[in-house]
């Protein structure tokens, strides 16, 4: 009894396989749209921000006044490949990674 009714229920579904494919595509559409929105709202702006930070770090020059991620303010006194020397006060120098720089300050900010 049960087997014959089960077979009878699957027969029309096999005939309408084209419609089933369309419904699976439309059910995936919200997922695809969510990924596109996520890309434009979160991923793309973050990549742009990283690119600008990398350009700022590459453009550092001796004498620039900078702020670091640790809150230190000073003038760049020497530049290396991955490091820089920061003069915090006359005679006080600290060596740190270039990636710790978060902002280049306008000239004359530090007195």
C-alpha positions in Angstrom: 0.0 0.0 0.0 2.6 2.5 1.1 5.0 1.8 -1.7 2.6 2.4 -4.5 1.5 5.8 -3.1 5.2 6.8 -2.7 6.0 6.0 -6.3 2.9 7.8 -7.4 4.0 10.9 -5.5 7.5 11.0 -7.1 6.3 10.5 -10.7 5.0 14.1 -11.2 8.1 15.6 -9.6 10.3 13.8 -12.1 8.3 15.2 -14.9 8.6 18.8 -13.6 12.4 18.8 -13.1 12.8 22.0 -15.1 10.6 23.9 -12.7 12.5 22.4 -9.8 15.7 23.8 -11.2 14.2 27.3 -11.4 12.9 27.2 -7.9 16.4 26.2 -6.5 18.0 29.1 -8.4 15.4 31.6 -7.0 16.0 30.2 -3.5 19.7 30.9 -3.8 19.1 34.5 -5.1 18.8 36.0 -1.6 22.1 34.4 -0.5 23.9 35.8 -3.6 22.4 39.3 -3.0 23.5 39.2 0.6 27.1 38.4 -0.5 27.0 41.3 -3.0 25.8 43.7 -0.4 28.4 42.5 2.1 31.1 43.0 -0.5 30.1 46.6 -1.2 29.3 47.6 2.4 32.2 45.9 4.3 34.9 44.3 2.2 35.5 46.9 -0.5 35.8 49.9 1.9 38.2 47.9 4.1 40.4 47.1 1.1 40.4 50.8 0.1 41.4 51.8 3.6 44.3 49.3 3.6 45.5 50.6 0.2 45.5 54.2 1.4 47.4 53.2 4.6 50.0 51.3 2.6 50.4 54.4 0.3 50.8 56.7 3.4 53.5 54.4 4.9 55.4 54.2 1.6 55.3 58.0 1.3 56.9 58.6 4.7 60.0 60.8 4.6 62.6 62.1 7.1 61.2 65.0 9.1 57.5 64.0 8.8 55.5 64.4 12.0 53.5 61.2 12.8 51.2 59.6 15.3 51.5 55.9 16.1 49.1 53.2 17.1 50.5 53.4 20.7 49.7 57.1 20.9 53.3 58.4 20.5 53.8 61.6 18.6 57.2 62.5 17.0 59.3 63.3 14.0 60.8 60.6 11.7 64.5 60.8 12.0 65.5 57.8 10.0 63.8 55.3 7.7 64.6 51.7 7.0 63.0 48.9 5.0 60.4 47.9 7.6 61.4 50.1 10.5 61.7 53.8 11.2 63.3 55.8 14.0 61.0 58.2 15.7 62.3 61.2 17.6 60.0 61.8 20.5 62.0 64.6 22.2 65.5 66.0 21.6 67.8 63.1 22.3 65.0 60.5 22.7 64.7 58.2 19.8 62.6 55.0 19.4 62.8 52.4 16.7 59.5 51.0 15.6 57.7 49.2 12.7 56.4 51.3 9.8 53.0 49.6 10.2 52.5 51.2 13.6 52.1 54.6 12.0 48.4 55.6 11.8 48.6 59.2 10.8 50.9 61.8 9.3 50.4 65.0 11.1 50.5 68.5 9.5 53.9 70.2 9.7 54.3 72.2 12.9 51.9 70.2 15.0 54.6 69.0 17.4 56.5 71.8 19.1 
